Amino acid sequence: MKKFFLIGFLLVAHAMAGQTIHVGAKHFNEGYILSEIIAQLLESEGFAVERHYNLGGTLVCFEALRNRAIDVYPEYSGTLTAEILKESNMEYASMNAALQERYGLEVSAPYGFNNSYALVCTRDFSTRTKILSIADLKNHPELKIGMSYEFLKREDGWENLAKKYALPQKAVGLEHGLAYQALTETKIDITDAYSTDGEISQYGLIVLKDDQNFFPAYQATSLYQKNLDARAKKILSRLDGQIDEKAMQAMNGEVLYEKKTFAEVAASFLSTKLKITTQSGQPTSVANDVISKTGTHLLLTFSALLAAILFAVPLGIWLYWKPRVSNGILYFTGLLQTIPSIALLAIMIPVFGIGTWPAIVALFLYALLPILRNTLAGLRSVDPLVKKVADGIGMTRFQKLKWVELPLAMPMLLTGIRTAAVINVGTATLAAFIGAGGLGEFIVTGLALNNTSLILRGAIPAAVLAILIEIAFTLLEKVWVPKHLRGSK
């Protein structure tokens, strides 16, 4: 009997060890901390966890969950009600029922704190202008208003708030982490805030009174797949009612001002509040982190570049032979370049999910135009007299292409590939917004935390990669292109 019990226990343990839960996080400080708490809590109970942080705003995270690219992420009841369900003043139970019915998703019980949106200003500004409430803004049309990009267009955001209060000001968009710096430097007068932001107490900001109760409650909770493992749901329920506003604001401050990592803050919370010891709070080497993310960045860049070369060069040759359709296809690939990078990456989520694949596909699309255009231009630039000589000695179309046209077009072809490679190195930094990793993770996280050193940790290696690519292609040109074809460089 003991043998059967032991075998059964081992089988269950093996199944648990092999089960991976994908945890997502929105692109802001509190989202990272809460997601890391979720991840470490699940790991402490034997689940394998994959982290997908920096997933842009609400809709990117929600689409990733709907498409099963992630299993769980922290969300807020007010956001779910206004942005996802397009309702107002829903009871918590009604909201959960609607999510199950429409999307097959569930929410846990609230963590215990309300992180409401608010408008804030500096104490000096409030004292000078006598502005203490949102209604007071109506009499000051000259004010400079700077809002986070998501807040500008949300149902519970600036546009509807301005209508509710009849505010005359026009707001400009800012990265949330940079808005506080702009506020303290008096470059803007008012910005939006989360009520648990560590910056409010750090800078002594004044939270303007919401006279007309425009903002709903934003109870923090875990949003997950309805069919998430029952044991995982039970584990997550240990967070119910365990975090109050003061504790959350303190954790935000630890990351922002004490420069602790999300993992360290999450591990400290679990140890102090739930008496759970984890190994995830150990700091990692900066050098190892940079090397790892550089490797991911190179994988994204050159996977997409190789795919673009294998597709665009043959296509360019075919268009050279079929000039009637060339303009239409070149126009289409040019049109792809006009799509903003973030928008293109977001479009990829319903089709490819999040992570490496959608990023590679997006980078592939961006690399097409320079390679295709230069392939076609290079082949068209070959001297017609040389082509006639090739025809005169009896070369077939493919022989002429191999021995005459492609060698003569090679300088321009390599220039197109080099341009595509440099474009991809820069654009790949944005792939962090859909969980693809790379050097963009440092930049995106640094923006969220207003941490210049973290931004530079990603920006400098990316710039160095671009320079190295330029050098590499210069050397490659010397090997592959005869000296008399290299121009005057």
Sequence and secondary structure as in RCSB ss.txt:
>XXXX:A:sequence
MKKFFLIGFLLVAHAMAGQTIHVGAKHFNEGYILSEIIAQLLESEGFAVERHYNLGGTLVCFEALRNRAIDVYPE
YSGTLTAEILKESNMEYASMNAALQERYGLEVSAPYGFNNSYALVCTRDFSTRTKILSIADLKNHPELKIGMSYE
FLKREDGWENLAKKYALPQKAVGLEHGLAYQALTETKIDITDAYSTDGEISQYGLIVLKDDQNFFPAYQATSLYQ
KNLDARAKKILSRLDGQIDEKAMQAMNGEVLYEKKTFAEVAASFLSTKLKITTQSGQPTSVANDVISKTGTHLLL
TFSALLAAILFAVPLGIWLYWKPRVSNGILYFTGLLQTIPSIALLAIMIPVFGIGTWPAIVALFLYALLPILRNT
LAGLRSVDPLVKKVADGIGMTRFQKLKWVELPLAMPMLLTGIRTAAVINVGTATLAAFIGAGGLGEFIVTGLALN
NTSLILRGAIPAAVLAILIEIAFTLLEKVWVPKHLRGSK
>XXXX:A:secstr
 HHHHHHHHHHHHHHHHH EEEEE  SSHHHHHHHHHHHHHHHHTT EEEEE    SHHHHHHHHHTTS SEEEE
EHHHIIIIIS  SS  HHHHHHHHHHHHSEEE S  S B  EEEEE HHHHHHHT  BGGGGGG TT  EEEEHH
HHHSTTSHHHHHHHHT    EEEE HHHHHHHHHTTS SBEEEETT HHHHHTT EE B TT  S   BEEEEEE
TTS HHHHHHHGGGTT   HHHHHHHHHHHHHS   HHHHHHHHHHHHS    STTS   HHHHHHHHHHHHHHH
HHHHHHHHHHHHHHHHHHHHH HHHHHHHHHHHHHHHHS HHHHHHHHHHHH SSHHHHHHHHHHHHHHHHHHHH
HHHHHTS HHHHHHHHHTT  HHHHIIIIIHHHHHHHHHHHHHHHHHHHHHHGGGGGGGT  STHHHHHHHHHHT
 HHHHHHHHHHHHHHHHHHHHHHHHHHHHHS GGGSTT 
